Amino acid sequence: MPDAVHARAVRVPYDHDPFAGSDPSWARRGQWPARWIAVPGASAPVVAGYRLALEVEADTELLVHVSADERYALHLDGALVGRGPERSEVGAWAFETYRVTLPAGRHWLAAQVWSLGDGAPYAQQSFGHGFLVATEPGASVDLDTGRTDWRVSVLPGHGTRPQGDAWGCGLKHVSDGRLLPWGWTTGGDRLDWTNPVVGDPGYDTAWANDMPPGRMLRPALLPPQWEQPFAGGRVRHVASHPSSQPTHEIPVRSDDCLADELVTWQGLLTGGEVEVPPWTCRRVLIDLEEYVCAYPELSLRGGRDGRVRVHWQESLYEPAERVPAGMKGHPKGHRDAIEGKLFGRPNLTEDGAGDLVIAGGGAETHTTLWWEAGRYVELLVSTSDDPLTLTGLRFVETRYPYEDRSSFRAADPRLDDVGRLAFRTLQMCSHETTMDCPYYEQLQYGGDTRLQLLAAYATSDDDRLARQALLAFDRSRDTDGLTRSRTPSRVRQTIPPFSLWWVAMVHDFALWRGDLDFVAGLMPGVRAVIDAHRRTVDADGVFHAQPGWNFTDWVDRWPDGAPPGGHWDVSGVLHLQLAHVAGLAAELEGWLGEDQLAARDRDLADRLLAAAETVFWDAGTGLYADDRDHTAWSEHAQCLALLAGAAHGEAAVTGMLDRGTGTDLARTTVYFDHYLFDALYRVGRADALLDRLGLWFGLVDEGLRTVIEQPEPSRSDCHAWGAHPLYHRVASLLGIRPTAPGMREVVVAPDLGGLAWAEVSLPTVLGTLHVRAEGDAVRVNAPEGMTVRRP
């Protein structure tokens, strides 16, 4: 065991090149003294150990920079001290910095590094398996990989299994206790450790010579992820189970429940033990009673060869016989209900998604390489010749460290419930990147991220995740100037409307957070996106859709979410979106003093708006059409016309409301409701906004803990874009709208839509802004430096 018990390593913020002055030669500028190392002959999927034993003669403190490809878990003297690197692209690969304190004596620094290759999540890029540690110059102890006595080994006992229901999230984990080298992080194993293959030095963007292929290093932008034990969970079903039959084929029935075992299994979550006899199979359903992203930790004793499958679902599903005729998708019903429902979608072959533990026969604790997500956890425990004792099960919740710094109250208590659901959605979709959803995909999409960040601006003063997203999309731009639809991603995809929403994202950041120096660094990308769209505007001022997936909203009559004309043709929706965003780009240029560029973008917006009156405006219906032939209509087009400043925009939105819910008008869904709500505020119809919040009010009644992706039956029960009511309760109901960068100037124009009163305390970059509206009376307490205007 280590001689010292007070060794520690703590993540610290770091924002510069650690070796900028270490070598004066221009030819080696940006080259690190440490080198990437790897296990000889390792190929993905692989889990490997990297270990350094060292003797320290005197108490020492030093900074070390750590990275890996694809992922690492770092241990000091057997204790987990950090995970990383934060998800990033090969061209801007993150490293984390740790302040390491080493009392005199013997110590072990070890890292578990894994690469899944083609089985990795879509969000995980890779250049090839490897590990890197670099010691800050001037330290008395050298920990550099490639220069010190690091030893490496493949770690047996780690396997993979299919991703199951969790599309895009990568291979799941098998932890085989019969093979795992317990104690390896402190030398307590019998593995055949060997010297690593030493590869290229670390490089960063200061590199001035021939650019090598591979990872260009940058400091991590984010703080450590929040990790705390989750307190809660209720065992709702225990049943004997035929071990060979998939659980998704067997409905949960109270008649099958072994009621006398419920209390015993419940104790497993609170420090108790459960012994499962030989040749027995138990199915245990745990309701976490909250949506949770967590690393499960399962402790076992004995029962060699026994298996515990730990699977997750957001909800149980209705069986096929309960699905109404003609309904598309897979309905889930009330999310609290389990009776007669299935742990898996009907007619599919997956029992949810999750991981497998195989007992080694000793006292052992197993966990996963990556966190899982959902509300329901199903244990499938099957034993062999020996009884297996489960000695503990806990869930270590993980997420980005967002906390709600706002305080909102209103006369309608349902808004409090919606706020709770929306903020939990924001938390569960915020990790090392923003994410569309934590159960599926786990990808940072442009359209989703814009709404997620607006929700964050309305509740938190932390903008580090926002900066990460803005930079990541900027770096993702392709040769045509468009940002990728999602980044980082090892699978390429382009959604041109999301590229435009990234420009709007930059505009949002400028208004809500300021920092125009940061914004100026993004403007070459903003101009590239606008120019890419400008190229397909014809001589008549009509925009022709970009190649790619022109997803706009999950409207039933739009089979792939693209509006009419959205495939290499002319679409009123896409045309008006470009007009709107070109106007935002013009404002950005104006704030930065680029008057000529502002005029150029304003001219583009004006040309598009003029063409919209000729091509899409229909005086007979009082609406803007989705297509040239005026055969298709949508709320989307009317909302975008208003936001873009079209001549008949206000009339179109008013006419849309007067038209009601007729089937001739495609309605916005959860995602695009954000733009609908924005338009409703601008025409003074917060009453209609509250009415359309009915979907969110209904989620509470249906037992949901987070916001769904789309109207039922929804694929995802937790989708980031549905958190936007957090923004609208501030910006639309209480009418708090910044009009100058950094909220230096703010308009406060409440529209309570029939509510008796509402109030908010809002964290801003200038301090807390408090607004209370009651009837016609409005009280504002603004921080110093903020000018508030009332209409």
C-alpha positions in Angstrom: 0.0 0.0 0.0 1.1 3.6 -0.5 3.2 5.1 2.4 1.2 8.4 2.4 -2.5 8.7 2.9 -2.9 12.4 2.2 -1.9 12.4 -1.5 -4.4 14.3 -3.6 -5.0 15.6 -7.0 -7.6 18.3 -7.7 -8.7 19.7 -11.1 -7.8 23.3 -11.5 -8.8 25.9 -14.2 -6.1 26.4 -16.8 -6.4 28.5 -20.0 -3.0 28.7 -21.7 -0.2 26.8 -23.4 1.8 25.2 -20.6 5.0 25.0 -22.7 4.9 28.3 -24.6 8.3 29.4 -23.3 10.0 26.0 -22.8 11.8 25.9 -26.2 12.8 29.1 -27.9 13.2 27.3 -31.3 10.5 28.3 -33.7 10.7 24.8 -35.2 9.6 23.2 -32.0 7.2 25.9 -30.8 4.0 24.2 -29.6 5.7 20.8 -29.1 5.4 19.3 -25.6 8.2 17.5 -23.9 5.8 14.6 -23.0 4.9 12.1 -25.7 1.8 10.0 -26.3 2.1 6.4 -25.2 0.1 3.3 -25.9 -0.2 -0.4 -25.1 1.7 -2.4 -27.7 -0.6 -3.9 -30.3 -3.7 -2.5 -28.8 -6.7 -2.1 -31.1 -10.2 -0.9 -30.3 -12.2 -1.8 -28.5 -9.7 -2.0 -25.6 -9.5 -1.0 -22.0 -5.9 -0.5 -20.8 -4.0 0.4 -17.7 -1.2 3.0 -17.5 0.7 3.0 -14.2 3.6 4.9 -12.7 5.2 4.0 -9.4 7.3 6.8 -7.9 9.2 7.6 -4.7 9.1 11.2 -3.5 11.8 12.2 -1.1 10.1 15.3 0.2 6.6 16.7 0.2 5.9 17.9 -3.4 3.2 19.9 -5.2 3.0 20.2 -8.9 0.7 20.7 -11.9 0.2 18.0 -14.4 -1.7 18.0 -17.7 -3.5 14.8 -18.6 -5.3 13.6 -21.8 -6.2 10.3 -23.4 -7.8 8.9 -26.5 -10.6 8.1 -26.2 -11.2 8.4 -22.4 -9.4 8.1 -19.1 -10.2 7.7 -15.4 -7.3 8.9 -13.3 -6.3 7.4 -10.0 -3.8 8.5 -7.4 -2.9 5.9 -4.7 -6.0 4.0 -5.7 -8.5 6.8 -5.4 -10.4 8.1 -8.5 -9.4 11.8 -8.9 -10.7 12.7 -12.3 -12.2 11.7 -15.7 -11.6 13.1 -19.1 -10.8 14.4 -21.5 -13.9 16.5 -22.1 -15.5 15.5 -25.4 -13.8 17.4 -28.2 -12.6 17.2 -31.8 -9.3 15.8 -32.9 -8.3 19.2 -34.1 -8.9 20.7 -30.7 -8.3 17.9 -28.2 -8.8 18.7 -24.6 -6.4 18.2 -21.7 -7.2 18.6 -18.0 -4.9 20.1 -15.4 -4.5 18.8 -11.9 -2.8 20.2 -8.9 -1.1 17.1 -7.4 0.1 17.0 -3.8 2.5 14.2 -2.9 3.7 13.7 0.6 7.2 12.1 0.9 7.0 8.3 0.2 5.8 5.9 -2.4 2.9 6.7 -4.7 1.0 5.2 -7.6 -0.4 7.3 -10.5 -2.6 5.2 -12.7 -5.1 5.7 -15.5 -7.7 3.4 -17.0 -7.9 4.3 -20.7 -10.4 3.0 -23.1 -11.1 3.2 -26.8 -14.2 1.8 -28.5 -13.3 2.7 -32.1 -16.2 2.0 -34.5 -18.3 1.0 -31.4 -17.8 4.4 -29.8 -20.7 6.9 -29.3 -21.4 9.1 -32.2 -20.2 12.0 -30.1 -16.8 10.5 -29.5 -14.0 11.3 -32.0 -10.6 9.5 -31.9 -7.2 9.6 -33.6 -6.1 6.3 -32.0 -5.7 4.8 -28.6 -3.2 6.7 -26.4 -2.4 8.4 -23.1 -0.5 11.6 -22.2 0.8 13.1 -19.0 2.9 16.3 -19.0 4.4 17.9 -16.0 4.4 21.7 -15.7 7.9 23.1 -16.2 9.9 23.7 -13.1 8.4 20.8 -11.1 10.8 18.8 -8.9 9.1 15.5 -10.0 8.8 14.4 -13.6 5.7 12.4 -14.5 5.9 12.8 -18.3 4.8 10.0 -20.4 7.4 8.9 -22.9 10.2 10.1 -20.6 9.6 8.3 -17.3 9.0 4.7 -16.3 5.3 4.3 -17.2 4.2 0.7 -17.6 1.2 -0.5 -19.5 -1.1 -3.5 -19.8 -4.4 -4.4 -21.4 -6.9 -4.8 -18.5 -8.7 -8.1 -18.8 -12.3 -8.5 -17.6 -13.7 -5.6 -19.6 -15.9 -6.5 -22.5 -18.6 -4.9 -24.7 -22.2 -5.6 -25.6 -24.6 -4.0 -28.1 -26.0 -0.6 -27.4 -29.5 -1.9 -27.3 -32.2 0.7 -27.4 -29.8 3.6 -26.8 -29.1 4.5 -30.4 -25.9 6.4 -31.0 -24.5 6.0 -27.5 -22.0 3.3 -28.3 -21.2 -0.1 -27.0 -22.2 -1.0 -23.5 -20.0 -2.5 -20.8 -19.3 -6.0 -19.5 -17.5 -6.2 -16.2 -16.2 -9.7 -15.5 -15.1 -10.1 -12.0 -13.5 -13.5 -12.7 -10.9 -11.7 -14.9 -10.6 -8.2 -13.6 -7.2 -7.4 -12.0 -8.5 -6.1 -8.7 -6.1 -3.7 -7.0 -4.1 -2.9 -10.2 -4.1 0.9 -9.6 -1.8 0.3 -6.6 0.3 -2.6 -7.8 -1.9 -5.3 -6.2 -2.3 -7.4 -9.3 -0.4 -10.1 -11.2 -0.6 -8.7 -14.7 2.4 -8.7 -17.1 3.1 -5.0 -17.3 5.3 -3.9 -20.1 6.9 -0.8 -21.6 4.6 1.3 -23.8 4.9 2.2 -27.4 6.1 5.8 -27.5 4.5 8.0 -30.1 4.5 11.6 -31.2 5.0 14.5 -28.7 1.9 16.4 -27.6 1.3 19.4 -29.9 -0.8 22.5 -29.4 -1.9 25.2 -31.8 1.3 27.2 -31.2 3.0 24.7 -33.5 4.6 26.7 -36.3 6.3 24.0 -38.4 4.9 21.3 -40.6 1.6 20.4 -39.1 1.6 16.7 -37.9 -1.6 14.7 -38.2 -3.4 14.0 -35.0 -4.6 15.7 -31.9 -4.0 19.4 -31.4 -4.2 20.0 -27.7 -6.1 22.7 -25.9 -7.0 23.4 -22.2 -10.3 21.9 -21.1 -13.0 24.6 -21.0 -15.3 23.2 -18.4 -15.2 22.5 -14.7 -15.3 18.9 -13.5 -18.7 17.2 -13.9 -20.9 17.2 -10.9 -20.9 13.7 -9.2 -22.9 12.9 -6.1 -24.6 9.7 -4.9 -28.3 9.8 -5.9 -30.6 9.4 -2.9 -33.8 7.8 -3.8 -35.3 4.9 -5.7 -38.1 2.5 -4.9 -38.2 -1.2 -5.8 -41.6 -1.8 -7.3 -41.5 -5.3 -8.7 -39.6 -8.5 -7.9 -40.4 -11.6 -9.9 -38.9 -15.0 -10.7 -37.8 -15.0 -14.3 -36.9 -17.7 -16.9 -33.3 -16.7 -17.5 -33.5 -17.5 -21.2 -36.4 -15.2 -22.1 -36.0 -11.5 -22.9 -37.7 -9.3 -20.3 -39.3 -7.1 -22.9 -41.5 -10.1 -23.8 -42.9 -10.4 -20.3 -45.3 -7.7 -19.0 -44.9 -6.5 -15.5 -47.8 -8.0 -13.6 -48.6 -7.6 -9.9 -49.8 -11.2 -9.9 -46.2 -12.2 -10.6 -44.6 -10.0 -7.9 -42.9 -11.7 -5.0 -44.3 -9.2 -2.5 -42.5 -10.7 0.4 -39.1 -9.9 -1.2 -39.8 -6.2 -1.9 -38.6 -5.0 1.4 -35.4 -7.0 1.2 -34.6 -5.7 -2.3 -35.5 -2.2 -1.2 -32.8 -2.5 1.5 -30.2 -3.0 -1.2 -30.5 0.7 -2.0 -30.0 1.8 1.6 -27.1 -0.3 2.8 -28.7 -3.8 3.1 -27.8 -7.1 1.4 -29.7 -9.6 -0.7 -28.7 -13.2 -1.1 -29.9 -15.0 -4.2 -29.8 -18.8 -3.9 -28.0 -21.0 -6.5 -29.7 -21.5 -9.8 -32.1 -18.7 -9.3 -33.1 -15.8 -11.5 -34.7 -12.7 -10.2 -36.1 -9.7 -12.1 -36.1 -6.5 -10.0 -37.6 -3.2 -11.3 -36.4 -0.1 -9.6 -38.2 3.2 -10.1 -35.8 6.1 -9.4 -38.8 8.4 -9.3 -36.7 11.0 -11.0 -34.8 11.2 -14.3 -31.2 10.4 -13.5 -27.9 10.2 -15.4 -25.6 8.1 -13.2 -22.7 5.7 -13.0 -24.2 2.6 -11.3 -22.0 0.9 -8.7 -22.9 -2.7 -7.8 -21.2 -4.5 -4.9 -21.2 -8.3 -4.7 -19.9 -11.1 -2.6 -19.4 -14.8 -3.6 -21.6 -16.3 -6.3 -18.8 -16.9 -8.9 -20.2 -17.0 -12.4 -23.4 -15.3 -11.3 -24.7 -12.5 -13.6 -26.4 -9.2 -12.9 -27.7 -7.3 -15.9 -28.4 -3.6 -15.1 -30.6 -2.1 -17.8 -32.2 1.3 -18.1 -35.4 2.8 -19.6 -36.9 6.2 -19.5 -40.4 4.6 -19.1 -42.1 1.3 -19.6 -44.1 0.8 -22.8 -47.7 -0.2 -23.4 -48.0 -3.7 -24.9 -49.1 -4.0 -28.5 -52.7 -4.9 -27.6 -53.1 -1.6 -25.9 -51.8 0.5 -28.8 -54.7 2.2 -30.6 -55.2 1.2 -34.2 -53.2 3.4 -36.6 -51.1 5.0 -34.0 -47.5 5.6 -35.0 -44.6 5.0 -32.6 -44.6 3.2 -29.3 -46.8 4.8 -26.6 -45.7 4.7 -23.0 -48.8 5.9 -21.2 -48.6 7.4 -17.7 -45.0 7.3 -16.7 -45.7 6.2 -13.2 -47.7 3.2 -14.3 -46.0 -0.2 -14.6 -48.8 -2.7 -14.5 -49.1 -4.7 -17.7 -46.3 -2.7 -19.4 -43.1 -3.8 -21.0 -39.5 -3.0 -20.3 -38.8 -2.4 -24.0 -40.6 -1.2 -27.1 -43.1 -3.7 -28.6 -41.9 -5.6 -31.7 -38.3 -4.8 -31.0 -35.6 -7.1 -29.6 -34.0 -4.9 -27.0 -34.6 -5.0 -23.2 -33.8 -1.4 -22.8 -30.1 -0.6 -22.7 -27.4 -1.2 -20.2 -24.5 -3.2 -18.8 -23.6 -6.7 -17.5 -21.7 -7.7 -14.4 -20.3 -11.2 -13.9 -19.4 -12.2 -10.4 -15.8 -13.3 -9.7 -16.6 -14.9 -6.4 -14.9 -12.4 -4.1 -16.0 -9.1 -2.4 -16.0 -6.8 -5.4 -17.5 -3.5 -6.6 -18.3 -3.0 -10.3 -19.1 0.1 -12.3 -19.3 1.2 -15.9 -17.1 3.2 -18.2 -19.7 5.7 -19.0 -22.9 6.8 -17.3 -26.4 5.6 -18.1 -29.7 7.5 -18.1 -33.3 7.1 -17.4 -35.9 6.6 -14.7 -36.4 2.9 -14.5 -33.6 0.4 -13.7 -34.1 -3.4 -14.2 -31.8 -5.9 -12.5 -31.8 -9.3 -13.9 -29.9 -11.5 -11.5 -29.1 -15.1 -12.3 -26.9 -17.4 -10.2 -24.9 -20.5 -10.9 -23.6 -23.1 -8.4 -23.1 -20.7 -5.5 -25.4 -18.2 -3.8 -24.7 -14.6 -4.8 -24.9 -11.8 -2.3 -25.6 -8.3 -3.5 -24.1 -6.1 -0.9 -24.9 -2.7 -2.3 -26.3 -0.8 -5.2 -25.8 2.9 -5.6 -26.1 5.4 -8.4 -23.5 8.2 -8.7 -25.4 11.0 -10.4 -23.4 13.0 -12.9 -24.1 16.2 -15.0 -22.8 19.6 -15.7 -22.8 21.6 -12.4 -25.8 23.8 -13.4 -27.8 25.1 -10.4 -30.9 27.3 -10.7 -29.8 30.7 -9.6 -33.1 32.3 -10.6 -36.3 32.5 -8.5 -39.6 32.6 -10.4 -43.1 32.6 -9.0 -46.5 33.2 -10.5 -50.1 33.1 -9.6 -50.5 29.8 -11.5 -48.7 27.1 -9.6 -48.6 24.9 -12.7 -45.8 27.2 -14.0 -43.7 26.1 -10.9 -44.2 22.5 -12.0 -43.2 23.3 -15.6 -40.1 25.1 -14.3 -39.1 22.1 -12.3 -39.5 19.7 -15.2 -37.7 22.1 -17.6 -34.7 22.7 -15.3 -34.3 19.0 -14.7 -34.3 18.6 -18.4 -31.6 21.2 -18.7 -29.5 19.5 -16.1 -29.9 16.0 -17.6 -29.0 17.3 -21.1 -25.9 19.2 -19.9 -22.6 17.3 -19.5 -19.3 17.7 -21.3 -21.3 19.1 -24.1 -24.9 20.1 -24.4 -26.9 17.1 -25.5 -30.1 16.6 -27.4 -31.1 13.8 -25.0 -29.2 11.6 -22.5 -30.8 8.3 -23.3 -30.4 8.4 -27.1 -27.6 10.0 -29.2 -26.1 12.3 -26.5 -25.1 14.7 -29.3 -24.6 18.4 -29.3 -27.0 19.7 -32.1 -27.1 23.3 -33.1 -30.9 23.7 -33.1 -31.3 22.0 -29.7 -28.3 23.8 -28.2 -29.6 27.3 -29.0 -32.8 26.7 -26.9 -30.8 25.0 -24.2 -28.5 27.9 -23.8 -31.4 30.4 -23.7 -32.8 28.3 -20.8 -29.5 28.5 -19.1 -29.2 32.2 -19.5 -32.6 32.6 -17.8 -31.6 30.5 -14.8 -27.8 30.6 -14.3 -24.9 33.0 -14.5 -22.6 30.1 -15.6 -21.7 30.5 -19.4 -18.8 28.1 -19.7 -20.9 25.4 -21.4 -22.2 28.1 -23.8 -18.7 29.1 -24.7 -17.8 25.5 -25.3 -20.7 25.0 -27.7 -20.2 28.3 -29.6 -16.5 27.4 -30.2 -17.2 23.8 -31.1 -19.7 24.7 -33.8 -17.3 27.3 -35.1 -14.6 24.7 -35.4 -17.0 22.3 -37.1 -17.5 24.5 -40.2 -16.9 22.6 -43.5 -15.4 23.8 -46.7 -18.8 25.2 -47.8 -18.9 27.5 -44.7 -21.7 25.6 -42.9 -21.3 24.3 -39.4 -22.0 20.6 -38.8 -25.4 19.8 -37.4 -23.7 18.3 -34.3 -20.3 18.5 -32.8 -18.2 16.7 -31.8 -19.3 13.7 -33.8 -17.4 11.0 -35.6 -20.3 10.7 -38.1 -20.7 13.7 -40.4 -24.1 15.3 -40.8 -25.2 18.8 -42.0 -28.5 20.5 -41.1 -28.3 23.9 -42.8 -31.1 25.4 -40.6 -29.1 24.5 -37.5 -26.1 26.3 -39.0 -28.3 29.5 -39.1 -29.4 28.9 -35.6 -25.8 28.8 -34.6 -25.5 32.4 -35.8 -28.6 33.2 -33.7 -26.8 31.5 -30.8 -23.9 33.9 -31.2 -26.4 36.8 -31.2 -28.0 35.4 -28.0 -24.6 35.2 -26.3 -23.8 38.8 -27.2 -27.1 40.1 -25.8 -27.3 38.0 -22.6 -23.6 37.7 -21.7 -21.7 40.4 -23.6 -17.9 39.7 -24.0 -17.7 41.2 -27.5 -14.0 40.2 -27.7 -15.2 36.6 -27.6 -18.0 37.3 -30.0 -15.6 39.0 -32.4 -13.6 35.8 -32.6 -16.7 34.0 -33.8 -17.6 36.5 -36.5 -15.5 34.9 -39.3 -17.6 31.8 -38.8 -20.8 33.8 -38.7 -19.9 35.5 -42.0 -19.1 32.2 -43.6 -22.5 30.7 -42.7 -24.3 33.8 -44.0 -22.3 33.8 -47.2 -22.9 30.1 -47.7 -26.6 30.8 -47.7 -26.2 34.1 -49.7 -24.7 32.0 -52.6 -28.1 30.3 -53.2 -30.2 33.4 -53.3 -31.2 34.0 -56.9 -31.5 37.2 -58.8 -35.1 37.6 -57.7 -34.1 37.4 -54.0 -35.5 33.9 -53.5 -33.5 31.5 -51.4 -33.0 28.0 -52.7 -32.5 25.3 -50.0 -29.0 24.1 -49.2 -28.0 20.5 -49.7 -28.2 18.5 -46.6 -31.0 17.6 -44.2 -33.2 20.8 -43.8 -34.8 19.6 -40.6 -37.1 22.3 -39.1 -39.5 20.5 -36.8 -41.1 17.1 -36.1 -44.3 17.9 -37.9 -46.4 14.8 -38.8 -47.0 15.8 -42.4 -43.3 16.6 -42.9 -41.9 13.0 -43.0 -38.3 13.8 -42.3 -38.9 17.1 -40.4 -38.1 19.2 -43.5 -40.8 21.7 -44.7 -42.3 21.6 -48.2 -39.7 22.6 -50.7 -36.9 21.8 -48.3 -35.1 19.4 -50.6 -33.0 21.4 -53.2 -36.1 23.6 -53.8 -37.7 26.7 -52.6 -39.3 26.8 -49.1 -41.1 29.7 -47.5 -40.0 28.5 -44.1 -36.3 28.3 -44.9 -36.5 31.6 -46.9 -38.0 33.4 -43.9 -35.5 31.8 -41.5 -32.6 33.1 -43.5 -34.2 36.6 -43.6 -34.5 36.5 -39.8 -31.0 35.3 -39.1 -29.4 37.7 -41.7 -31.0 40.5 -39.6 -29.4 39.1 -36.5 -26.0 38.9 -38.2 -26.4 42.6 -39.2 -27.0 43.5 -35.6 -23.9 41.6 -34.5 -21.8 43.5 -37.1 -23.2 46.8 -35.9 -22.3 46.1 -32.3 -18.8 45.4 -33.4 -18.5 48.6 -35.4 -18.5 46.8 -38.8 -21.0 49.1 -40.4 -20.3 48.1 -44.0 -20.7 44.4 -43.2 -23.9 45.2 -41.2 -25.3 47.0 -44.2 -24.5 44.1 -46.4 -26.4 41.6 -44.2 -29.2 44.1 -43.8 -29.5 44.3 -47.6 -29.7 40.5 -47.8 -32.5 40.5 -45.3 -34.3 43.2 -47.1 -34.0 41.4 -50.5 -35.4 38.2 -48.9 -38.3 40.1 -47.2 -39.2 41.8 -50.5 -39.2 38.5 -52.3 -41.3 36.9 -49.6 -44.1 39.4 -50.3 -44.0 38.5 -54.0 -43.5 34.7 -53.7 -45.0 33.6 -50.4 -47.5 36.1 -49.2 -51.1 35.1 -49.9 -53.5 38.0 -49.5 -56.5 35.7 -49.8 -55.6 33.6 -46.7 -53.6 36.4 -45.0 -50.8 33.9 -44.5 -47.3 33.2 -45.9 -47.2 30.0 -47.8 -44.7 27.2 -47.3 -44.2 26.8 -51.1 -44.3 28.8 -54.3 -47.6 27.2 -55.4 -49.4 28.2 -52.1 -50.5 24.6 -51.4 -49.0 24.2 -48.0 -49.2 26.4 -44.8 -47.6 26.3 -41.4 -47.4 28.2 -38.2 -43.6 28.1 -38.7 -43.8 30.4 -41.7 -46.0 32.9 -39.9 -43.8 33.0 -36.8 -40.6 33.4 -38.9 -42.2 36.1 -41.0 -42.9 38.1 -37.8 -39.5 37.5 -36.3 -37.8 38.5 -39.6 -39.7 41.8 -39.8 -41.8 40.9 -42.9 -44.4 43.5 -43.9 -47.4 41.3 -43.0 -45.7 39.4 -40.2 -47.9 40.6 -37.4 -51.0 40.2 -39.5 -50.0 36.7 -40.4 -49.5 35.6 -36.8 -52.8 37.2 -35.8 -54.5 35.5 -38.7 -52.9 32.2 -37.7 -54.4 32.5 -34.2 -57.8 33.5 -35.6 -57.7 30.4 -37.9 -57.4 28.1 -34.8 -56.3 24.5 -35.1 -57.6 23.7 -38.6 -55.9 20.8 -40.3 -54.7 23.1 -43.2 -52.1 24.7 -41.0 -49.1 22.6 -39.8 -48.6 23.3 -36.1 -45.3 23.8 -34.3 -44.3 21.1 -31.9 -42.1 21.1 -28.8 -38.9 22.4 -30.5 -40.4 25.0 -32.7 -42.9 26.1 -30.1 -40.0 28.3 -28.9 -40.3 30.5 -32.0 -44.1 30.4 -31.8 -43.9 31.7 -28.2 -41.5 34.4 -29.3 -43.9 35.5 -32.0 -46.9 35.4 -29.6 -45.1 37.7 -27.1 -44.4 40.2 -29.9 -48.1 40.4 -30.8 -49.2 40.7 -27.2 -50.8 37.3 -27.0 -49.3 35.7 -23.9 -52.8 34.2 -23.3 -52.2 32.1 -26.4 -48.7 31.3 -25.1 -50.1 30.0 -21.9 -52.7 28.0 -23.8 -49.9 26.3 -25.8 -48.1 25.5 -22.6 -50.8 23.0 -22.1 -48.5 20.3 -23.5 -46.1 21.1 -20.7 -48.8 21.2 -18.1 -50.0 17.8 -19.3 -46.5 16.3 -18.8 -46.9 16.7 -15.1 -50.2 15.0 -15.1 -48.7 12.1 -17.1 -46.0 11.5 -14.5 -43.1 12.8 -16.5 -40.1 14.2 -14.7 -38.6 15.9 -17.8 -39.8 17.3 -21.1 -40.4 15.0 -24.1 -39.0 15.4 -27.5 -42.2 15.7 -29.5 -46.0 15.2 -29.0 -46.9 11.7 -27.8 -46.0 9.0 -28.6 -42.5 10.5 -28.0 -39.3 8.7 -28.5 -37.3 10.6 -25.9 -38.7 11.5 -22.5 -35.9 14.0 -21.8 -35.0 16.4 -24.6 -33.1 19.6 -24.2 -35.1 21.7 -26.6 -38.2 21.3 -24.4 -36.6 23.4 -21.6 -37.3 26.7 -23.4 -40.2 27.7 -21.1 -37.5 28.6 -18.6 -36.6 31.3 -21.0 -40.1 32.4 -21.9 -41.3 32.8 -18.3 -38.6 35.5 -18.1 -38.4 36.9 -21.6 -42.1 36.6 -22.7 -44.3 36.5 -19.6 -42.3 39.1 -17.7 -41.0 40.6 -20.9 -37.3 40.9 -19.9 -35.5 41.5 -23.2 -31.9 42.7 -23.5 -31.5 45.3 -26.3 -27.7 45.9 -26.0 -24.8 43.5 -25.5 -24.3 42.2 -22.0 -27.7 43.4 -20.8 -26.5 46.9 -20.5 -29.9 48.0 -21.8 -33.0 46.0 -21.1 -36.7 46.4 -22.0 -39.1 45.2 -19.4 -42.6 44.8 -20.9 -44.6 42.1 -19.1 -47.5 40.4 -20.8 -49.0 38.1 -18.1 -51.7 36.7 -20.4 -54.3 36.7 -17.7 -52.1 35.8 -14.8 -52.7 37.9 -11.7 -49.0 38.3 -11.0 -45.6 37.0 -11.6 -42.1 37.8 -10.5 -38.5 36.7 -11.1 -35.0 37.3 -9.7 -32.7 36.8 -12.6 -28.9 36.3 -12.4 -27.1 38.4 -15.1 -23.6 39.4 -15.8 -24.2 42.7 -14.1 -25.9 41.3 -11.0 -29.4 40.2 -10.0 -32.4 41.8 -11.8 -35.7 41.6 -10.0 -39.0 42.2 -11.7 -42.5 41.8 -10.3 -45.6 42.4 -12.4 -49.1 42.5 -10.8 -51.9 43.8 -13.0 -50.6 47.0 -14.6 -48.1 47.6 -11.8 -44.5 46.7 -12.6 -41.7 46.9 -10.0 -38.1 46.7 -11.2 -34.9 46.5 -9.2 -31.9 46.5 -11.6 -28.2 46.1 -10.9 -25.7 48.9 -11.4 -24.8 49.3 -15.0 -28.1 48.2 -16.4 -30.5 50.7 -18.0 -34.1 49.5 -17.9 -36.7 50.9 -20.3 -40.4 50.4 -20.0 -42.7 50.7 -23.1 
